């Protein structure tokens, strides 16, 4: 089993406000057959959501409550982290 990777991203969620910093924990998603990571989204030591990449650079919310555009914005920042 691969170890978790932890990193921070800054995402502009609300137009006109400063970007928010989130801690991201990447972990193997054992619920899938293919090698896919899921990502815990943490802010102020609270897990807000767990997300996973979907088809065509879209992201899927697995746990938590978050607007679809926020999930995609955080997902795009995760993609940029790995680029």
DSSP file (Angstrom, degrees, kcal/mol; ACC not computed):
  #  RESIDUE AA STRUCTURE BP1 BP2  ACC     N-H-->O    O-->H-N    N-H-->O    O-->H-N    TCO  KAPPA ALPHA  PHI   PSI    X-CA   Y-CA   Z-CA
    1    1 A X              0   0    0      0, 0.0     2,-0.2     0, 0.0     0, 0.0   0.000 360.0 360.0 360.0 136.6    0.0    0.0    0.0
    2    2 A X        -     0   0    0      1,-0.1    26,-0.3     0, 0.0     2,-0.0  -0.520 360.0-110.6 -81.1 146.2    1.3    3.4   -0.9
    3    3 A X        -     0   0    0     -2,-0.2     2,-0.1     1,-0.1    -1,-0.1  -0.331  36.9 -98.6 -72.3 157.9    1.7    6.1    1.7
    4    4 A X        -     0   0    0     23,-0.1     2,-0.4    -2,-0.0    23,-0.2  -0.449  31.2-143.4 -71.7 148.5   -0.6    9.1    1.8
    5    5 A X  E     -A   26   0A   0     21,-1.7    21,-3.2    -2,-0.1     2,-0.4  -0.960  12.9-163.1-113.5 134.6    0.7   12.4    0.3
    6    6 A X  E     +A   25   0A   0     -2,-0.4     2,-0.3    19,-0.2    19,-0.2  -0.967  20.5 149.3-120.1 133.1   -0.2   15.7    2.0
    7    7 A X  E     -A   24   0A   0     17,-2.2    17,-3.6    -2,-0.4     2,-0.4  -0.957  35.8-118.0-151.8 167.6    0.1   19.0    0.3
    8    8 A X  E     -A   23   0A   0     -2,-0.3     2,-0.3    15,-0.2    15,-0.2  -0.869  22.9-175.3-114.1 146.8   -1.6   22.5    0.3
    9    9 A X  E     -A   22   0A   0     13,-2.3    13,-2.8    -2,-0.4     2,-0.5  -0.958  18.6-139.6-133.2 154.0   -3.4   24.3   -2.4
   10   10 A X  E     -A   21   0A   0     -2,-0.3     2,-0.4    11,-0.2    11,-0.2  -0.974  24.6-175.8-114.1 128.0   -4.9   27.8   -2.7
   11   11 A X  E     -A   20   0A   0      9,-3.0     9,-3.1    -2,-0.5     2,-1.0  -0.983  27.2-134.0-129.9 131.7   -8.2   28.0   -4.5
   12   12 A X        +     0   0    0     -2,-0.4     7,-0.2     7,-0.3     3,-0.1  -0.745  38.4 159.7 -83.7 104.2  -10.3   31.1   -5.4
   13   13 A X        +     0   0    0     -2,-1.0     2,-0.6     5,-0.3    -1,-0.2   0.893  60.8  43.6 -92.7 -50.5  -13.7   29.9   -4.3
   14   14 A X  S >  S-     0   0    0      4,-0.3     3,-2.1     1,-0.0    -1,-0.2  -0.881  90.1-118.0-105.1 123.1  -15.6   33.2   -3.9
   15   15 A X  T 3  S+     0   0    0     -2,-0.6     3,-0.1     1,-0.3    -2,-0.0  -0.308  99.2  18.6 -57.1 131.5  -15.1   35.9   -6.6
   16   16 A X  T 3  S+     0   0    0      1,-0.3    -1,-0.3    -2,-0.0     2,-0.2   0.285 107.0  97.7  91.0 -11.1  -13.6   39.0   -5.1
   17   17 A X  S <  S-     0   0    0     -3,-2.1    -1,-0.3     1,-0.1     3,-0.1  -0.687  84.3 -88.2-106.6 163.6  -12.3   37.3   -2.0
   18   18 A X        -     0   0    0     -2,-0.2    -5,-0.3     1,-0.1    -4,-0.3  -0.305  54.2 -93.1 -63.7 150.5   -8.8   36.0   -1.2
   19   19 A X        -     0   0    0     -7,-0.2     2,-0.3    -6,-0.1    -7,-0.3  -0.349  40.3-124.6 -61.7 147.6   -8.1   32.4   -2.3
   20   20 A X  E     -A   11   0A   0     -9,-3.1    -9,-3.0    -3,-0.1     2,-0.5  -0.754  16.0-133.7 -93.8 141.5   -8.7   29.8    0.5
   21   21 A X  E     -A   10   0A   0     -2,-0.3     2,-0.4   -11,-0.2   -11,-0.2  -0.848  25.0-174.6 -97.9 129.1   -5.9   27.4    1.5
   22   22 A X  E     -A    9   0A   0    -13,-2.8   -13,-2.3    -2,-0.5     2,-0.5  -0.930  22.6-133.6-120.3 144.6   -6.8   23.8    1.8
   23   23 A X  E     -AB   8  42A   0     19,-3.0    19,-2.9    -2,-0.4     2,-0.4  -0.859  25.9-158.3 -92.5 132.5   -4.8   20.8    3.0
   24   24 A X  E     -AB   7  41A   0    -17,-3.6   -17,-2.2    -2,-0.5     2,-0.6  -0.938   9.9-164.4-115.5 132.2   -5.1   17.9    0.6
   25   25 A X  E     -AB   6  40A   0     15,-1.9    15,-2.5    -2,-0.4     2,-0.4  -0.960  10.5-156.3-116.6 114.5   -4.4   14.3    1.6
   26   26 A X  E     +AB   5  39A   0    -21,-3.2   -21,-1.7    -2,-0.6     2,-0.3  -0.738  21.5 167.6 -88.7 133.6   -4.1   12.0   -1.4
   27   27 A X  E     - B   0  38A   0     11,-2.5    11,-2.8    -2,-0.4     2,-0.1  -0.997  42.4 -93.1-146.2 150.0   -4.8    8.3   -0.7
   28   28 A X  E     - B   0  37A   0    -26,-0.3     2,-1.0    -2,-0.3     9,-0.2  -0.394  35.6-136.9 -59.5 131.9   -5.3    5.1   -2.7
   29   29 A X    >   -     0   0    0      7,-2.7     3,-1.4     1,-0.1     7,-0.4  -0.811  19.9-173.9 -93.8 100.7   -9.0    4.6   -3.3
   30   30 A X  T 3  S+     0   0    0     -2,-1.0    -1,-0.1     1,-0.3    -2,-0.1   0.536  73.5  75.9 -76.0  -4.6   -9.5    0.9   -2.6
   31   31 A X  T 3  S+     0   0    0     -3,-0.0     2,-0.3     2,-0.0    -1,-0.3   0.543  88.5  70.8 -82.4  -4.8  -13.1    1.0   -3.7
   32   32 A X  S <  S-     0   0    0     -3,-1.4     4,-0.1     4,-0.2     0, 0.0  -0.832  72.0-143.8-112.0 151.3  -12.0    1.2   -7.4
   33   33 A X  S    S+     0   0    0     -2,-0.3    -1,-0.1     2,-0.1     2,-0.1   0.875  86.2  66.0 -76.9 -39.4  -10.4   -1.6   -9.5
   34   34 A X  S    S-     0   0    0      1,-0.1     2,-1.4     0, 0.0    -2,-0.2  -0.399 106.5 -91.5 -79.7 163.1   -8.2    0.8  -11.4
   35   35 A X        +     0   0    0     -2,-0.1     2,-0.4    -7,-0.1    -1,-0.1  -0.596  67.2 154.5 -79.1  92.8   -5.4    2.7   -9.6
   36   36 A X        -     0   0    0     -2,-1.4    -7,-2.7    -7,-0.4     2,-0.3  -0.944  33.4-141.7-123.7 142.0   -7.3    5.9   -8.7
   37   37 A X  E     -B   28   0A   0     -2,-0.4    16,-0.6    -9,-0.2     2,-0.3  -0.757   6.7-153.9 -97.7 148.4   -6.6    8.3   -5.8
   38   38 A X  E     -BC  27  52A   0    -11,-2.8   -11,-2.5    -2,-0.3     2,-0.5  -0.859  14.0-142.5-111.5 159.3   -9.2   10.0   -3.7
   39   39 A X  E     -BC  26  51A   0     12,-3.1    12,-2.6    -2,-0.3     2,-0.4  -0.976   2.4-145.9-130.4 122.3   -8.4   13.3   -2.0
   40   40 A X  E     -BC  25  50A   0    -15,-2.5   -15,-1.9    -2,-0.5     2,-0.6  -0.730  16.3-148.1 -82.6 133.2   -9.5   14.5    1.4
   41   41 A X  E     -BC  24  49A   0      8,-3.2     7,-3.1    -2,-0.4     8,-1.2  -0.920  21.7-177.5-106.0 117.3  -10.1   18.3    1.4
   42   42 A X  E     +BC  23  47A   0    -19,-2.9   -19,-3.0    -2,-0.6     2,-0.4  -0.935  13.6 175.2-123.4 137.3   -9.3   19.8    4.8
   43   43 A X  E >  S- C   0  46A   0      3,-2.3     3,-1.7    -2,-0.4   -21,-0.1  -0.990  75.7  -5.4-139.4 131.5   -9.6   23.3    6.1
   44   44 A X  T 3  S-     0   0    0     -2,-0.4    -1,-0.1     1,-0.3     3,-0.1   0.889 129.1 -57.8  51.8  44.1   -8.9   24.4    9.7
   45   45 A X  T 3  S+     0   0    0      1,-0.2     2,-0.4    -3,-0.0    -1,-0.3   0.577 114.8 114.7  66.2  13.2   -8.4   20.7   10.7
   46   46 A X  E <   -C   43   0A   0     -3,-1.7    -3,-2.3     0, 0.0     2,-0.6  -0.954  68.2-128.3-114.5 131.3  -11.9   19.8    9.5
   47   47 A X  E     +C   42   0A   0     -2,-0.4    -5,-0.3    -5,-0.2     3,-0.1  -0.677  27.6 178.5 -76.5 117.4  -12.4   17.4    6.6
   48   48 A X  E     -     0   0A   0     -7,-3.1    17,-0.7    -2,-0.6     2,-0.3   0.832  58.9 -21.6 -87.2 -36.6  -14.8   19.2    4.3
   49   49 A X  E     -CD  41  64A   0     -8,-1.2    -8,-3.2    15,-0.2     2,-0.4  -0.986  46.5-129.3-164.2 163.5  -15.1   16.6    1.6
   50   50 A X  E     -CD  40  63A   0     13,-1.9    12,-3.2    -2,-0.3    13,-1.6  -0.999  35.3-179.3-123.0 127.1  -13.5   13.6   -0.2
   51   51 A X  E     -CD  39  61A   0    -12,-2.6   -12,-3.1    -2,-0.4     2,-0.3  -0.837  13.1-165.2-126.8 162.3  -13.3   14.0   -3.9
   52   52 A X  E     -CD  38  60A   0      8,-2.0     8,-3.1    -2,-0.3   -14,-0.1  -0.996  32.0-100.4-145.4 143.5  -12.0   11.8   -6.8
   53   53 A X  E     - D   0  59A   0    -16,-0.6     6,-0.3    -2,-0.3     2,-0.2  -0.380  40.4-173.2 -64.9 145.0  -11.2   12.6  -10.5
   54   54 A X    >   -     0   0    0      4,-3.4     3,-0.5     1,-0.2     4,-0.2  -0.456  39.4 -49.5-120.5-167.3  -13.9   11.6  -12.9
   55   55 A X  G >  S+     0   0    0      1,-0.2     3,-1.4    -2,-0.2    -1,-0.2  -0.326 115.5  13.0 -69.3 151.3  -13.9   11.6  -16.8
   56   56 A X  G 3  S-     0   0    0      1,-0.3    -1,-0.2    -3,-0.1     3,-0.1   0.857 131.3 -57.0  54.3  47.8  -12.7   14.7  -18.8
   57   57 A X  G <  S+     0   0    0     -3,-0.5    -1,-0.3     1,-0.2     2,-0.2   0.723 103.5 132.6  59.4  23.7  -11.1   16.6  -16.0
   58   58 A X    <   -     0   0    0     -3,-1.4    -4,-3.4    -4,-0.2     2,-0.4  -0.659  46.9-139.4 -96.7 161.5  -14.3   16.6  -13.9
   59   59 A X  E     -D   53   0A   0     -6,-0.3     2,-0.4    -2,-0.2    -6,-0.2  -0.930   4.3-143.1-126.1 149.0  -14.3   15.7  -10.2
   60   60 A X  E     -D   52   0A   0     -8,-3.1    -8,-2.0    -2,-0.4     2,-0.6  -0.916  13.6-132.5-115.1 133.5  -16.8   13.7   -8.2
   61   61 A X  E     +D   51   0A   0     -2,-0.4   -10,-0.2   -10,-0.2     3,-0.1  -0.763  27.0 172.8 -84.0 119.2  -17.8   14.4   -4.6
   62   62 A X  E     +     0   0A   0    -12,-3.2     2,-0.3    -2,-0.6   -11,-0.2   0.836  66.5   6.7 -94.3 -41.3  -17.6   11.1   -2.6
   63   63 A X  E    S+D   50   0A   0    -13,-1.6   -13,-1.9     2,-0.0    -1,-0.3  -0.984 103.7  28.8-142.2 150.7  -18.3   12.5    0.9
   64   64 A X  E    S-D   49   0A   0     -2,-0.3     2,-0.5   -15,-0.2   -15,-0.2  -0.341  82.3 -74.7  97.5-178.7  -19.3   15.8    2.4
   65   65 A X        +     0   0    0    -17,-0.7     2,-0.3    -2,-0.1    -1,-0.0  -0.985  60.4 140.2-125.4 121.8  -21.3   18.7    1.0
   66   66 A X        -     0   0    0     -2,-0.5    -5,-0.1    -5,-0.0     5,-0.0  -0.970  52.5-100.0-159.8 142.3  -19.8   21.1   -1.5
   67   67 A X     >  -     0   0    0     -2,-0.3     4,-2.3     1,-0.1     3,-0.4  -0.335  34.3-120.0 -64.0 146.9  -21.0   22.9   -4.6
   68   68 A X  H  > S+     0   0    0      1,-0.2     4,-2.4     2,-0.2     5,-0.2   0.880 113.5  52.0 -57.2 -41.9  -20.0   21.2   -7.9
   69   69 A X  H  > S+     0   0    0      1,-0.2     4,-2.0     2,-0.2    -1,-0.2   0.839 109.3  50.5 -68.0 -30.4  -18.1   24.2   -9.1
   70   70 A X  H  > S+     0   0    0     -3,-0.4     4,-2.5     2,-0.2     5,-0.2   0.898 109.3  51.0 -70.2 -40.4  -16.1   24.3   -5.9
   71   71 A X  H  X S+     0   0    0     -4,-2.3     4,-2.6     1,-0.2    -2,-0.2   0.932 113.0  45.9 -59.0 -46.3  -15.3   20.6   -6.3
   72   72 A X  H  X S+     0   0    0     -4,-2.4     4,-2.5     2,-0.2    -2,-0.2   0.869 111.5  51.9 -66.9 -36.5  -14.1   21.2   -9.8
   73   73 A X  H  X S+     0   0    0     -4,-2.0     4,-1.7     2,-0.2    -2,-0.2   0.916 113.0  44.2 -66.2 -42.7  -12.0   24.3   -8.7
   74   74 A X  H  X S+     0   0    0     -4,-2.5     4,-2.0     2,-0.2    -2,-0.2   0.907 113.0  52.5 -67.1 -41.0  -10.3   22.3   -6.0
   75   75 A X  H  X S+     0   0    0     -4,-2.6     4,-2.6    -5,-0.2    -2,-0.2   0.893 106.8  52.4 -60.4 -40.9   -9.8   19.4   -8.5
   76   76 A X  H  X S+     0   0    0     -4,-2.5     4,-2.3     1,-0.2    -1,-0.2   0.889 108.7  50.4 -62.7 -39.1   -8.2   21.7  -11.0
   77   77 A X  H  X S+     0   0    0     -4,-1.7     4,-1.7     2,-0.2    -1,-0.2   0.866 109.8  50.5 -67.0 -35.7   -5.8   22.9   -8.3
   78   78 A X  H  X S+     0   0    0     -4,-2.0     4,-1.4     2,-0.2    -2,-0.2   0.923 109.7  50.7 -65.9 -43.7   -5.0   19.3   -7.5
   79   79 A X  H  X S+     0   0    0     -4,-2.6     4,-0.9     1,-0.2     3,-0.4   0.921 109.7  50.6 -56.9 -44.6   -4.4   18.6  -11.2
   80   80 A X  H  < S+     0   0    0     -4,-2.3     3,-0.4     1,-0.2    -1,-0.2   0.847 103.9  59.0 -63.9 -34.5   -2.0   21.7  -11.3
   81   81 A X  H  < S+     0   0    0     -4,-1.7    -1,-0.2     1,-0.2    -2,-0.2   0.879 112.1  39.8 -60.5 -38.3   -0.1   20.4   -8.3
   82   82 A X  H  <        0   0    0     -4,-1.4    -1,-0.2    -3,-0.4    -2,-0.2   0.562 360.0 360.0 -89.0  -9.7    0.7   17.2  -10.2
   83   83 A X     <        0   0    0     -4,-0.9    -1,-0.2    -3,-0.4    -2,-0.1   0.492 360.0 360.0 -73.3 360.0    1.4   18.9  -13.6
